[in-house]
Amino acid sequence: MKLLQRTYNKASQAGLRKLSSFLQKYAKKQPIHSGSCWRRYVSELNMKIFLIFTESEILISKKHYEKWEDIQDKYSDYSASLGPWPIKEVVDYLEFDYPKLSPSADEQLANLVNGNVDTLKLSFSDSIAT
């Protein structure tokens, strides 16, 4: 019976462990006076991100757009956009398609989520984005 209880407890805490890992990674970057990091990051887990491709750069944005035409109207050299996607999907996509991101996709998304701006330009380790 004890073995069954241990297995049940592990399974029931899996989601909590993932959230805890996320918090440990990003909470260090927050000032002490920024409020409850638990409340702050739980809401950000549901945040949706847009990838915006222009002729000269790739942007990530946490700003909500109703339709892609709204993004096209904002950027005169607009090429395409993807999203809105959950943060994890954006990180996975960027890590696979753009391995030369520097800092990493994860860090750049964290900067967007934690920052005061709605949109950030992705940076790469060299001038070639592929």
Helices and strands as residue ranges (DSSP letters): H 2-12, H 14-27, G 32-34, H 37-44, E 48-54, E 58-61, H 68-74, E 78-86, H 87-97, H 105-114, E 119-121
